[in-house]
């Protein structure tokens, strides 16, 4: 019943947003930032024209590299990717309230991420639990979200153990992302250092418990980085950072089991340079998958077979800069914004609703080391 209710809400949300393409949307940019004049950048996207405009910078926040928005759209959370917080070897997570009329952010509180290099956060569908992946610490932790948007101290912590085949990058665990499934029952952590997707059950109090089975293996030496679910919950897509591939899994919502059904390259066959993948996203309609290439500096576009979940290549679209570490698709599904870390710019693309192909709108903004893009509907 919960899954059906959540799916109905997703369908209604997408339908509503698709009918509201003319509205403007706030855009928040996470960044590798230092100093009082750098932090989270606020922009506004005009959906009628595809023009992106910078509004202001909320400065003084150290490396708010990954952002996530609460389901209510009243709060924003930032993973502060750093090695030390309050004298301890850990990153942190900062909570903000959002004024949807002005886009203004007001800090609420900041807590330890319980591990070094907090690099990814996610929030469950009910907005009660926040989960963080600590890359440097090789761990995942969970936190309760209060009615006022503030974060509790961690209510559970799991330290990953082990290694994989690459002696340089996989000597130990590197939890790189954590995502909650569409049924809101389990959390899936892609660990680059272990070549595994670890699976956890999430209870009503936000505590994690290892699933049975506790993980799914990915291809050795691939380095799983990020994961995104198909809206139906039937499939999951994981990008392998180190080998520039995307793996398609079927997903059993009852058991949490992932089964690999396909792995495809994100690069042209004739590409010979260095490359690593960064972000992966399923389009809100469930028709397309996008993955960013750092080196080839492109967004790889794939079409999804609705029955098998398998991918068919559509195109490589240049990202409009260098090192597209992150990108995001606006809630209407009409635009994709690519954050190019090493050229300090964010570029707007229009999405073809039939093919998934990307076309630059001609609009971009400059912003120091942008590494995350998130949206909030403007009021």
Residue frames relative to the residue before (quaternion, step in Angstrom):
aa qw qx qy qz dx dy dz
X 1.0000 0.0000 0.0000 0.0000 0.00 0.00 0.00
X 0.6434 0.5216 -0.3206 0.4595 3.57 0.99 -0.91
X 0.6551 0.5195 -0.3152 0.4490 3.57 0.95 -0.94
X 0.6603 0.5052 -0.3140 0.4585 3.61 0.92 -0.90
X 0.6444 0.5212 -0.3177 0.4605 3.58 1.01 -0.82
X 0.6604 0.5040 -0.2996 0.4692 3.57 0.97 -0.90
X 0.6591 0.5053 -0.3123 0.4612 3.58 0.96 -0.87
X 0.6236 0.5324 -0.3344 0.4646 3.59 1.04 -0.77
X 0.6475 0.5206 -0.3083 0.4634 3.55 1.03 -0.85
X 0.6390 0.5259 -0.3209 0.4606 3.58 1.03 -0.83
X 0.6618 0.5108 -0.2988 0.4603 3.57 0.91 -0.97
X 0.6608 0.5042 -0.3012 0.4673 3.57 0.96 -0.93
X 0.6494 0.5305 -0.3140 0.4452 3.57 0.99 -0.90
X 0.6663 0.4942 -0.3009 0.4705 3.58 0.91 -0.94
X 0.6551 0.5183 -0.3134 0.4516 3.57 0.93 -0.92
X 0.6522 0.5147 -0.3073 0.4641 3.56 0.98 -0.90
X 0.6904 0.4799 -0.2841 0.4607 3.57 0.89 -0.93
X 0.6318 0.5333 -0.3389 0.4490 3.58 1.04 -0.73
X 0.6880 0.4518 -0.2724 0.4984 3.58 1.17 -0.56
X 0.7119 0.4247 -0.2444 0.5030 3.56 1.30 -0.07
X 0.1872 0.8348 -0.4994 0.1368 3.54 1.15 0.66
X 0.6263 0.5664 -0.3443 0.4104 3.59 1.10 -0.62
X 0.5851 0.5991 -0.3787 0.3941 3.61 1.15 -0.43
X 0.4670 -0.6447 0.5228 0.3049 3.52 -1.28 0.44
X 0.1625 -0.7719 0.6087 0.0857 3.54 -1.24 0.49
X 0.4392 -0.6678 0.5345 0.2746 3.56 -1.08 0.79
X 0.1416 -0.7698 0.6183 0.0707 3.55 -1.09 0.78
X 0.1229 -0.7827 0.6085 0.0442 3.56 -0.83 1.05
X 0.1743 -0.7982 0.5739 0.0562 3.55 -0.87 1.04
X 0.2482 -0.7289 0.6203 0.1497 3.54 -0.84 1.04
X 0.0551 -0.8215 0.5671 -0.0210 3.56 -1.12 0.60
X 0.4440 -0.5703 0.5851 0.3678 3.49 -1.39 0.11
X 0.0815 0.8502 -0.4979 0.1506 3.52 -0.10 1.33
X 0.0252 -0.7657 0.6427 0.0063 3.51 -1.18 0.74
X 0.7611 0.3694 -0.2648 0.4627 3.58 -1.07 0.66
X 0.6636 -0.5575 0.3570 0.3483 3.51 -1.30 0.46
X 0.6993 0.4721 -0.2754 0.4606 3.59 1.17 -0.50
X 0.7021 0.3980 -0.2719 0.5242 3.60 1.26 0.12
X 0.2673 0.7515 -0.5705 0.1957 3.55 -1.17 0.59
X 0.7579 -0.2575 0.2481 0.5457 3.56 -0.72 -1.12
X 0.2247 -0.7901 0.5605 0.1049 3.57 -0.74 1.08
X 0.2414 -0.7562 0.5959 0.1218 3.55 -0.99 0.95
X 0.0014 -0.7747 0.6318 -0.0256 3.54 -0.94 1.00
X 0.2485 -0.7384 0.5964 0.1933 3.57 -1.33 0.10
X 0.1993 -0.7807 0.5861 0.0860 3.55 -0.88 1.03
X 0.2521 -0.7424 0.6068 0.1309 3.55 -0.82 1.09
X 0.3085 -0.7983 0.4881 0.1713 3.57 -0.35 1.22
X 0.6030 0.5678 -0.3740 0.4173 3.61 1.11 -0.43
X 0.7908 0.2837 -0.1388 0.5244 3.59 1.07 -0.72
X 0.4016 -0.7061 0.4834 0.3261 3.59 1.17 -0.53
X 0.4672 0.6811 -0.4419 0.3501 3.60 1.23 0.35
X 0.1988 -0.7665 0.6047 0.0861 3.53 -0.98 0.99
X 0.0624 -0.8075 0.5863 -0.0161 3.56 -0.86 1.03
X 0.3750 -0.7138 0.5439 0.2324 3.57 -0.90 0.92
X 0.2432 -0.7933 0.5482 0.1047 3.56 -0.94 0.98
X 0.7585 -0.2679 0.2094 0.5559 3.60 0.74 -1.04
X 0.3431 -0.7064 0.5760 0.2269 3.55 -1.36 0.14
X 0.2505 -0.7257 0.6221 0.1537 3.54 -0.97 0.94
X 0.1217 -0.8694 0.4785 0.0192 3.54 0.06 1.36
X 0.7006 0.5135 -0.3407 0.3597 3.49 -1.40 0.04
X 0.5977 0.5333 -0.3721 0.4689 3.59 1.25 0.25
X 0.3756 -0.7730 0.4743 0.1908 3.55 -0.63 1.16
X 0.8590 -0.1663 0.0746 0.4784 3.56 -0.74 1.16
X 0.1247 0.7738 -0.6068 0.1322 3.62 0.49 1.14
X 0.0216 -0.9002 0.4350 -0.0055 3.51 0.76 1.21
X 0.7926 0.1470 -0.0965 0.5838 3.59 1.05 -0.62
X 0.1607 -0.8037 0.5719 0.0340 3.54 -0.91 1.03
X 0.0138 0.7688 -0.6376 -0.0462 3.54 -1.28 0.38
X 0.3214 -0.7496 0.5575 0.1547 3.54 -1.12 0.81
X 0.5062 -0.6457 0.4899 0.2946 3.56 -1.02 0.88
X 0.6107 -0.5775 0.3860 0.3802 3.65 -1.02 0.66
X 0.6482 0.5173 -0.3152 0.4614 3.61 1.12 -0.61
X 0.3263 -0.7601 0.4666 0.3131 3.56 1.36 -0.43
X 0.4860 0.6617 -0.4294 0.3762 3.58 1.21 0.46
X 0.7910 0.2360 -0.0999 0.5556 3.58 1.21 -0.48
X 0.1529 -0.7518 0.6343 0.0950 3.53 -1.27 0.60
X 0.1579 -0.7865 0.5941 0.0598 3.56 -1.09 0.81
X 0.1463 -0.7938 0.5879 0.0532 3.55 -1.04 0.86
X 0.2962 -0.7070 0.6137 0.1890 3.54 -1.01 0.89
X 0.2102 -0.7792 0.5811 0.1050 3.57 -0.58 1.17
X 0.2145 -0.8224 0.5201 0.0842 3.53 -0.21 1.34
X 0.3346 0.7258 -0.5289 0.2854 3.55 -0.06 1.31
X 0.5587 -0.6420 0.4311 0.2998 3.53 -1.30 0.38
X 0.8125 0.1760 -0.0684 0.5516 3.58 1.15 -0.50
X 0.0256 0.7737 -0.6319 0.0385 3.56 -1.03 0.87
X 0.8420 -0.0630 -0.0219 0.5354 3.55 -0.69 1.17
X 0.7438 -0.4514 0.2135 0.4443 3.52 0.95 0.98
X 0.6589 0.4740 -0.3115 0.4941 3.57 1.27 0.05
X 0.5303 -0.6511 0.4409 0.3170 3.61 -1.12 0.64
X 0.4829 0.6482 -0.4336 0.3983 3.56 0.45 1.23
X 0.4519 -0.6328 0.5447 0.3140 3.53 -1.32 0.33
X 0.3182 -0.7381 0.5508 0.2249 3.57 -1.24 -0.35
X 0.2497 -0.7156 0.6233 0.1924 3.53 -1.39 0.12
X 0.1594 -0.7975 0.5791 0.0566 3.57 -0.84 1.03
X 0.2422 -0.7650 0.5845 0.1203 3.56 -0.99 0.93
X 0.0665 -0.7821 0.6194 0.0150 3.57 -1.08 0.84
X 0.3339 -0.6679 0.6075 0.2708 3.56 -1.24 0.41
X 0.2859 -0.7605 0.5661 0.1393 3.58 -1.17 0.68
X 0.2068 -0.7166 0.6497 0.1467 3.55 -1.06 0.82
X 0.3128 -0.8043 0.4754 0.1713 3.59 -0.21 1.28
X 0.6137 0.5529 -0.3539 0.4387 3.62 1.21 -0.37
X 0.8030 0.2627 -0.1178 0.5218 3.57 0.99 -0.83
X 0.4402 -0.6862 0.4568 0.3559 3.56 1.23 -0.46
X 0.4177 0.7437 -0.4417 0.2781 3.58 1.29 -0.10
X 0.2107 -0.7518 0.6141 0.1152 3.55 -1.16 0.79
X 0.0827 -0.7701 0.6313 0.0398 3.56 -1.03 0.87
X 0.4158 -0.7187 0.4906 0.2642 3.63 -0.63 1.05
X 0.2428 -0.7753 0.5706 0.1200 3.56 -1.02 0.88
X 0.7320 -0.3091 0.1991 0.5736 3.58 0.78 -1.01
X 0.2499 -0.7520 0.5964 0.1278 3.54 -1.32 0.27
X 0.0367 -0.8139 0.5796 -0.0184 3.57 -0.84 1.00
X 0.6136 -0.5435 0.4290 0.3795 3.53 -1.28 0.40
X 0.3973 -0.7099 0.5299 0.2396 3.58 -1.04 0.79
X 0.4155 -0.7468 0.4162 0.3105 3.58 1.38 -0.13
X 0.7770 0.1704 -0.1574 0.5852 3.56 1.19 0.57
X 0.5599 -0.6226 0.4268 0.3415 3.59 -1.11 0.60
X 0.8477 0.2173 -0.1442 0.4620 3.53 -1.21 0.63
X 0.0447 0.8035 -0.5886 0.0779 3.59 0.71 1.04
X 0.0352 -0.8671 0.4952 -0.0409 3.59 -0.38 1.22
X 0.8091 0.1214 -0.0475 0.5730 3.61 1.16 -0.30
X 0.0240 -0.7858 0.6179 0.0058 3.57 -1.06 0.78
X 0.0312 -0.7711 0.6348 0.0369 3.51 -1.28 0.45
X 0.2588 -0.7548 0.5876 0.1342 3.57 -1.26 0.45
X 0.4744 -0.6792 0.4694 0.3055 3.57 -0.91 0.85
X 0.6942 -0.5291 0.3079 0.3787 3.57 -1.23 0.51
X 0.6834 0.4718 -0.2842 0.4792 3.58 1.14 -0.56
X 0.4479 -0.7322 0.4216 0.2925 3.57 1.28 -0.06
X 0.5070 0.6714 -0.4033 0.3600 3.56 1.19 0.50
X 0.7958 0.2441 -0.0893 0.5470 3.57 1.16 -0.62
X 0.1415 -0.7471 0.6437 0.0865 3.55 -1.07 0.84
X 0.1246 -0.7828 0.6075 0.0517 3.55 -1.02 0.88
X 0.1323 -0.7995 0.5841 0.0450 3.56 -1.05 0.79
X 0.2295 -0.7318 0.6247 0.1463 3.54 -1.19 0.72
X 0.1881 -0.7829 0.5882 0.0757 3.56 -0.82 1.06
X 0.3307 -0.7851 0.4923 0.1785 3.57 -0.31 1.28
X 0.7175 0.4499 -0.2591 0.4643 3.57 0.75 -1.04
X 0.7205 0.4445 -0.2426 0.4737 3.56 1.00 -0.82
X 0.3227 -0.7705 0.4934 0.2424 3.58 1.23 -0.38
X 0.6050 0.5542 -0.3419 0.4583 3.57 1.02 0.80
X 0.2266 -0.7274 0.6216 0.1821 3.53 -1.39 0.19
X 0.0675 -0.7936 0.6045 0.0145 3.56 -1.12 0.70
X 0.2246 -0.7688 0.5834 0.1346 3.56 -1.24 0.47
X 0.1410 -0.7859 0.6016 0.0235 3.55 -1.21 0.71
X 0.4166 -0.6726 0.5482 0.2712 3.56 -1.16 0.60
X 0.2605 -0.7412 0.5996 0.1526 3.57 -1.12 0.76
X 0.3514 -0.7580 0.5146 0.1926 3.56 -0.71 1.07
X 0.6795 -0.4748 0.3621 0.4263 3.56 -1.27 0.25
X 0.7018 0.4452 -0.2531 0.4952 3.57 1.17 -0.64
X 0.6119 -0.5946 0.3303 0.4036 3.59 1.29 0.18
X 0.5272 0.6397 -0.4201 0.3693 3.59 1.21 -0.18
X 0.4095 -0.7069 0.5318 0.2232 3.53 -1.27 0.56
X 0.4060 -0.6634 0.5711 0.2625 3.53 -1.15 0.72
X 0.5780 -0.4641 0.4790 0.4701 3.53 -1.30 -0.13
X 0.6840 -0.5048 0.3107 0.4251 3.62 -1.15 0.42
X 0.2717 -0.7637 0.5664 0.1489 3.56 -1.06 0.83
X 0.7883 0.0156 -0.0652 0.6116 3.59 1.28 -0.12
X 0.0732 -0.7832 0.6174 -0.0001 3.53 -1.20 0.69
X 0.0500 -0.7855 0.6166 0.0148 3.56 -0.92 0.95
X 0.2172 -0.7649 0.5983 0.0995 3.53 -0.79 1.11
X 0.3116 -0.7540 0.5493 0.1807 3.59 -0.70 1.09
X 0.1573 -0.7818 0.5998 0.0661 3.55 -1.20 0.62
X 0.6340 0.5593 -0.3978 0.3563 3.56 -1.22 0.56
X 0.2513 -0.7356 0.6092 0.1566 3.53 -1.36 -0.25
X 0.2349 -0.7506 0.5856 0.1962 3.56 -1.32 -0.15
X 0.8203 -0.3931 0.1768 0.3760 3.54 -1.33 -0.10
X 0.6599 0.4918 -0.3210 0.4687 3.60 1.12 -0.56
X 0.3426 -0.7902 0.4736 0.1839 3.59 -0.37 1.27
X 0.6499 0.5237 -0.3218 0.4469 3.59 1.15 -0.48
X 0.8320 0.2349 -0.0909 0.4943 3.59 0.77 -1.00
X 0.7643 0.3641 -0.1890 0.4975 3.59 1.20 -0.31
X 0.2254 0.7890 -0.5335 0.2051 3.57 0.99 0.87
X 0.7949 0.0444 -0.0061 0.6050 3.56 1.23 -0.51
X 0.7056 -0.4700 0.3177 0.4245 3.59 -1.27 0.04
X 0.0157 -0.7627 0.6466 0.0081 3.55 -1.21 0.69
X 0.1766 -0.7981 0.5706 0.0793 3.58 0.05 1.29
X 0.1205 -0.8589 0.4972 0.0251 3.59 -0.39 1.21
X 0.8047 -0.0365 0.0028 0.5926 3.60 1.13 -0.33
X 0.0780 -0.7720 0.6263 0.0753 3.53 -1.30 0.33
X 0.0225 -0.8133 0.5785 -0.0583 3.56 -0.83 1.07
X 0.3423 -0.7150 0.5721 0.2106 3.55 -1.12 0.72
X 0.4752 -0.6871 0.4662 0.2909 3.59 -0.92 0.87
X 0.6744 -0.5251 0.3353 0.3963 3.62 -1.21 0.44
X 0.6434 0.5067 -0.3298 0.4696 3.62 1.16 -0.45
X 0.3814 -0.7619 0.4468 0.2727 3.58 1.34 -0.10
X 0.4913 0.6745 -0.4142 0.3634 3.58 1.11 0.71
X 0.8218 0.1455 -0.0225 0.5505 3.57 1.00 -0.87
X 0.2815 -0.7222 0.6063 0.1776 3.50 -1.33 0.48
X 0.1929 -0.7891 0.5807 0.0533 3.57 -0.98 0.95
X 0.1093 -0.8109 0.5748 0.0140 3.56 -0.66 1.18
X 0.2428 -0.7416 0.6105 0.1355 3.57 -0.75 1.11
X 0.0819 -0.8058 0.5865 0.0061 3.58 -0.57 1.20
X 0.3627 -0.7746 0.4843 0.1844 3.54 -0.38 1.32
X 0.6908 0.5130 -0.2847 0.4225 3.57 0.97 -0.79
X 0.7430 0.4119 -0.2082 0.4847 3.57 1.17 -0.56
X 0.2920 -0.7440 0.5260 0.2906 3.60 1.23 -0.42
X 0.5668 0.5529 -0.3994 0.4620 3.53 0.90 1.03
X 0.2301 -0.6710 0.6708 0.2165 3.49 -1.40 0.33
X 0.1906 -0.7999 0.5628 0.0834 3.56 -0.42 1.25
X 0.2301 -0.8011 0.5472 0.0766 3.55 -0.96 0.93
X 0.0588 -0.8002 0.5967 -0.0118 3.57 -0.92 0.99
X 0.3676 -0.6595 0.6008 0.2626 3.53 -1.18 0.62
X 0.1882 -0.7706 0.6006 0.1000 3.58 -1.10 0.76
X 0.2200 -0.8001 0.5415 0.1347 3.61 -0.62 1.07
X 0.7411 -0.4422 0.2809 0.4199 3.58 -1.30 0.14
X 0.6891 0.4554 -0.2782 0.4903 3.57 1.21 -0.45
X 0.5916 -0.6239 0.3405 0.3805 3.55 1.30 0.24
X 0.5136 0.6510 -0.4225 0.3659 3.58 1.22 0.10
X 0.3598 -0.7361 0.5427 0.1847 3.54 -1.13 0.78
X 0.0231 -0.7612 0.6481 0.0059 3.52 -1.24 0.66
X 0.5321 -0.6449 0.4383 0.3300 3.58 -0.88 0.90
X 0.4165 -0.7020 0.5238 0.2436 3.54 -0.94 0.94
X 0.2567 -0.7172 0.6154 0.2024 3.57 -1.32 0.20
X 0.4327 -0.3070 -0.7944 0.2958 1.63 -0.77 2.43
X 0.5379 -0.6944 0.3950 0.2693 3.60 -1.11 0.73
X 0.8166 0.0546 -0.0254 0.5740 3.62 1.17 -0.26
X 0.2434 -0.6993 0.6433 0.1945 3.50 -1.47 0.18
X 0.3853 -0.7228 0.5239 0.2338 3.59 -0.92 0.87
X 0.2127 -0.7238 0.6368 0.1595 3.53 -1.26 0.60
X 0.7288 -0.4335 0.2782 0.4512 3.59 -1.26 0.19
X 0.5440 -0.6515 0.4192 0.3224 3.64 -0.84 0.95
X 0.8261 0.2042 -0.1748 0.4953 3.56 -0.90 0.99
X 0.4991 0.6787 -0.4169 0.3412 3.58 1.26 -0.01
X 0.2326 -0.8068 0.5109 0.1840 3.58 1.00 -0.77
X 0.0987 -0.8215 0.5594 0.0497 3.63 0.35 1.18
X 0.1974 -0.8212 0.5319 0.0618 3.57 -0.79 1.05
X 0.8087 -0.0419 0.0787 0.5814 3.57 0.53 -1.22
X 0.1885 -0.7613 0.6149 0.0823 3.55 -1.31 0.49
X 0.0268 0.7727 -0.6341 -0.0130 3.55 -1.14 0.63
X 0.3671 -0.7391 0.5315 0.1908 3.53 -1.07 0.85
X 0.4977 -0.5771 0.5513 0.3397 3.50 -1.29 0.48
X 0.6024 -0.5907 0.3830 0.3762 3.65 -0.98 0.71
X 0.6353 0.5419 -0.3296 0.4406 3.60 1.12 -0.61
X 0.4255 -0.7004 0.4622 0.3387 3.57 1.20 -0.50
X 0.5446 0.6565 -0.3820 0.3557 3.59 1.26 -0.13
X 0.7980 0.2076 -0.0830 0.5596 3.59 1.14 -0.59
X 0.1221 -0.7546 0.6380 0.0922 3.54 -1.30 0.50
X 0.1953 -0.7823 0.5868 0.0740 3.55 -1.09 0.81
X 0.0646 -0.8049 0.5893 -0.0259 3.57 -0.77 1.12
X 0.2346 -0.7598 0.5837 0.1643 3.59 -0.85 0.91
X 0.3033 -0.7297 0.5925 0.1565 3.53 -1.02 0.96
X 0.3717 -0.7853 0.4527 0.2006 3.54 -0.24 1.32
X 0.7614 0.4574 -0.2210 0.4028 3.56 0.74 -1.09
X 0.7679 0.3111 -0.1821 0.5296 3.61 1.14 -0.49
X 0.4128 -0.7513 0.4398 0.2679 3.58 1.31 0.22
X 0.4953 0.6227 -0.4492 0.4063 3.53 0.73 1.15
X 0.2509 -0.7131 0.6259 0.1920 3.53 -1.39 0.24
X 0.1640 -0.7787 0.5995 0.0858 3.55 -0.90 0.97
X 0.2602 -0.7468 0.5989 0.1263 3.53 -1.02 0.97
X 0.0720 -0.7863 0.6133 0.0203 3.56 -0.92 0.96
X 0.3436 -0.6293 0.6309 0.2963 3.53 -1.24 0.47
X 0.2170 -0.7883 0.5698 0.0827 3.56 -1.12 0.74
X 0.2009 -0.7611 0.6093 0.0956 3.56 -0.81 1.07
X 0.3284 -0.7900 0.4878 0.1739 3.58 -0.30 1.26
X 0.6301 0.5516 -0.3397 0.4282 3.60 1.14 -0.54
X 0.8015 0.2829 -0.1263 0.5115 3.58 0.94 -0.88
X 0.4350 -0.6965 0.4557 0.3434 3.57 1.20 -0.51
X 0.4636 0.7092 -0.4287 0.3134 3.58 1.28 0.00
X 0.1784 -0.7466 0.6343 0.0918 3.53 -1.11 0.89
X 0.0645 -0.7898 0.6096 0.0200 3.59 -0.93 0.91
X 0.4052 -0.7287 0.5018 0.2304 3.58 -0.71 1.10
X 0.0757 -0.8085 0.5832 0.0206 3.57 -0.92 0.96
X 0.8064 -0.0015 0.0176 0.5911 3.60 1.20 -0.38
X 0.0151 -0.7566 0.6521 0.0463 3.56 -1.21 0.60
X 0.0420 -0.8153 0.5764 -0.0368 3.57 -0.74 1.11
X 0.5119 -0.6313 0.4916 0.3127 3.56 -1.23 0.53
X 0.3546 -0.7198 0.5545 0.2207 3.55 -1.19 0.59
X 0.6763 0.5125 -0.2650 0.4579 3.59 1.31 -0.07
X 0.5586 -0.5539 0.4744 0.3951 3.59 -1.23 0.35
X 0.6075 -0.5924 0.3900 0.3576 3.59 -1.09 0.66
X 0.7289 0.4361 -0.2457 0.4671 3.59 1.06 -0.67
X 0.4675 0.6769 -0.4571 0.3381 3.63 1.21 0.12
X 0.1061 -0.8361 0.5379 0.0163 3.59 -0.79 1.03
X 0.5507 0.6360 -0.3913 0.3730 3.61 1.23 -0.05
X 0.6408 -0.4902 0.4113 0.4241 3.55 -1.35 -0.17
X 0.0692 0.8009 -0.5891 0.0820 3.54 -1.00 0.82
X 0.0154 0.7506 -0.6595 -0.0370 3.52 -1.29 0.47
X 0.4022 -0.7004 0.5249 0.2688 3.56 -1.07 0.64
X 0.2526 -0.7876 0.5475 0.1269 3.57 -1.18 0.49
X 0.8361 0.0413 0.0159 0.5468 3.60 0.27 -1.22
X 0.0787 -0.7558 0.6462 0.0713 3.55 -1.28 0.53
X 0.0111 0.8063 -0.5886 0.0574 3.55 -0.96 0.93
X 0.2817 -0.7064 0.6233 0.1822 3.53 -1.14 0.79
X 0.4935 -0.6546 0.4836 0.3067 3.59 -0.93 0.90
X 0.6209 -0.5819 0.3721 0.3708 3.64 -1.02 0.72
X 0.6547 0.5085 -0.3174 0.4604 3.61 1.13 -0.55
X 0.4382 -0.7015 0.4510 0.3355 3.58 1.24 -0.37
X 0.5338 0.6617 -0.3882 0.3558 3.59 1.24 0.24
X 0.8142 0.2077 -0.0577 0.5390 3.59 1.10 -0.66
X 0.1911 -0.7312 0.6402 0.1373 3.53 -1.37 0.44
X 0.1295 -0.7784 0.6127 0.0442 3.54 -1.08 0.88
X 0.0051 0.7908 -0.6115 0.0254 3.58 -1.04 0.81
X 0.3215 -0.7748 0.5146 0.1773 3.60 -0.86 0.94
X 0.2464 -0.7517 0.6029 0.1036 3.52 -1.14 0.90
X 0.1505 -0.7712 0.6139 0.0756 3.57 -0.80 1.06
X 0.6486 0.3945 -0.3515 0.5478 3.56 -0.33 1.31
X 0.7104 0.3137 -0.1787 0.6042 3.53 0.85 -1.04
X 0.1994 -0.8370 0.4799 0.1713 3.56 1.35 -0.49
X 0.5147 0.6109 -0.4182 0.4324 3.49 0.71 1.18
X 0.3469 -0.6487 0.6169 0.2797 3.49 -1.44 0.07
X 0.2414 -0.7561 0.5931 0.1355 3.58 -0.70 1.11
X 0.1597 -0.8023 0.5734 0.0446 3.56 -0.84 1.05
X 0.0308 -0.7944 0.6062 -0.0225 3.57 -0.94 0.97
X 0.3386 -0.6937 0.5948 0.2242 3.54 -1.24 0.57
X 0.3359 -0.7531 0.5394 0.1704 3.57 -1.07 0.82
X 0.3487 -0.6853 0.5973 0.2282 3.56 -1.02 0.86
X 0.4233 -0.7623 0.4267 0.2399 3.59 -0.49 1.16
X 0.6753 0.4933 -0.3023 0.4574 3.61 1.13 -0.49
X 0.8014 0.2982 -0.1390 0.4995 3.58 0.85 -0.98
X 0.4143 -0.7048 0.4660 0.3384 3.55 1.20 -0.56
X 0.4903 0.6869 -0.4228 0.3302 3.59 1.27 -0.18
X 0.4294 -0.7299 0.4963 0.1913 3.51 -1.27 0.63
X 0.1171 -0.7411 0.6559 0.0827 3.50 -1.26 0.66
X 0.4824 -0.6970 0.4512 0.2793 3.57 -0.76 1.05
X 0.2039 -0.7710 0.5945 0.1029 3.56 -1.08 0.86
X 0.7608 -0.2872 0.2349 0.5325 3.59 0.66 -1.08
X 0.2958 -0.6524 0.6451 0.2658 3.50 -1.47 0.06
X 0.0904 -0.7947 0.5997 0.0255 3.58 -0.68 1.10
X 0.4571 -0.6753 0.4956 0.2989 3.64 -0.71 1.01
X 0.4603 -0.7295 0.4430 0.2442 3.57 -0.89 0.96
X 0.5119 -0.6680 0.4120 0.3493 3.59 1.24 -0.12
X 0.7800 0.1148 -0.0935 0.6080 3.55 1.29 0.32
X 0.5567 -0.5995 0.4494 0.3587 3.55 -1.25 -0.37
X 0.8549 0.1206 -0.1403 0.4847 3.52 -1.16 0.89
X 0.0151 0.8076 -0.5862 0.0625 3.60 0.38 1.24
X 0.1537 -0.8392 0.5182 0.0595 3.55 0.19 1.32
X 0.8092 0.0297 0.0262 0.5861 3.56 1.03 -0.76
X 0.0320 0.7495 -0.6608 -0.0238 3.52 -1.32 0.37
X 0.0897 -0.7871 0.6054 0.0768 3.56 -1.25 0.24
X 0.3695 -0.7081 0.5633 0.2116 3.54 -1.21 0.63
X 0.4458 -0.7051 0.4673 0.2927 3.59 -0.73 0.99
X 0.6759 -0.5533 0.2959 0.3865 3.63 -1.06 0.67
X 0.6284 0.5346 -0.3472 0.4458 3.61 1.13 -0.49
X 0.4365 -0.7018 0.4494 0.3392 3.57 1.24 -0.46
X 0.5503 0.6653 -0.3669 0.3463 3.57 1.30 -0.09
X 0.8087 0.2031 -0.0783 0.5464 3.58 1.11 -0.66
X 0.1550 -0.7284 0.6572 0.1159 3.52 -1.31 0.58
X 0.1490 -0.7808 0.6034 0.0640 3.56 -0.92 0.97
X 0.1672 -0.8037 0.5689 0.0505 3.57 -0.70 1.15
X 0.2234 -0.7736 0.5841 0.1024 3.57 -0.84 1.08
X 0.1438 -0.8084 0.5698 0.0340 3.56 -0.45 1.26
X 0.3628 -0.7996 0.4418 0.1839 3.55 -0.15 1.37
X 0.7969 0.3725 -0.1811 0.4398 3.59 0.72 -1.05
X 0.6987 0.3617 -0.2987 0.5402 3.60 1.24 0.11
X 0.4241 -0.7639 0.4240 0.2381 3.57 1.31 0.35
X 0.6233 0.5273 -0.3677 0.4454 3.56 0.87 0.91
X 0.2300 -0.7312 0.6259 0.1436 3.54 -1.32 0.48
X 0.1483 -0.8217 0.5502 0.0130 3.56 -0.68 1.18
X 0.3167 -0.7618 0.5445 0.1512 3.56 -1.00 0.93
X 0.0632 -0.7785 0.6244 0.0090 3.56 -0.99 0.96
X 0.3350 -0.6987 0.5899 0.2271 3.53 -1.16 0.66
X 0.3248 -0.7532 0.5473 0.1667 3.57 -0.99 0.90
X 0.3591 -0.7045 0.5700 0.2232 3.58 -0.87 0.96
X 0.3886 -0.7728 0.4529 0.2159 3.59 -0.45 1.19
X 0.6748 0.4886 -0.2973 0.4665 3.60 1.20 -0.41
X 0.8094 0.2673 -0.1178 0.5095 3.59 0.89 -0.91
X 0.4390 -0.6881 0.4612 0.3480 3.58 1.16 -0.53
X 0.4575 0.7041 -0.4400 0.3183 3.60 1.26 -0.18
X 0.3562 -0.7432 0.5389 0.1741 3.55 -1.21 0.68
X 0.0569 -0.7735 0.6308 0.0241 3.55 -1.11 0.79
X 0.4372 -0.6920 0.4941 0.2930 3.65 -0.72 0.95
X 0.3746 -0.7219 0.5332 0.2331 3.58 -0.98 0.82
X 0.5253 -0.6169 0.4228 0.4058 3.56 1.24 -0.37
X 0.6433 0.5107 -0.3175 0.4739 3.56 1.29 -0.08
X 0.1568 0.7536 -0.6292 0.1073 3.54 -1.08 0.85
X 0.1874 -0.7594 0.6065 0.1426 3.56 -1.27 0.31
X 0.4216 -0.6672 0.5478 0.2774 3.54 -1.27 0.43
X 0.1342 0.7705 -0.6114 0.1206 3.55 -1.01 0.88
X 0.5017 -0.6924 0.4184 0.3062 3.64 -0.77 0.95
X 0.8656 -0.1504 0.0667 0.4729 3.57 -0.85 1.12
X 0.0875 0.8167 -0.5632 0.0896 3.62 0.61 1.09
X 0.0021 0.8357 -0.5477 0.0409 3.59 -0.77 0.99
X 0.7801 0.1695 -0.1630 0.5798 3.62 1.19 0.29
X 0.1269 -0.7795 0.6121 0.0412 3.56 -1.13 0.79
X 0.0862 0.7845 -0.6104 0.0679 3.59 -0.90 0.97
X 0.3052 -0.7786 0.5357 0.1170 3.56 -1.20 0.71
X 0.0164 -0.7441 0.6671 0.0313 3.55 -1.27 0.59
X 0.4776 -0.6784 0.4784 0.2877 3.57 -0.84 0.99
X 0.3621 -0.7317 0.5399 0.2048 3.57 -0.86 1.02
X 0.2508 -0.7665 0.5754 0.1362 3.56 -1.13 0.72
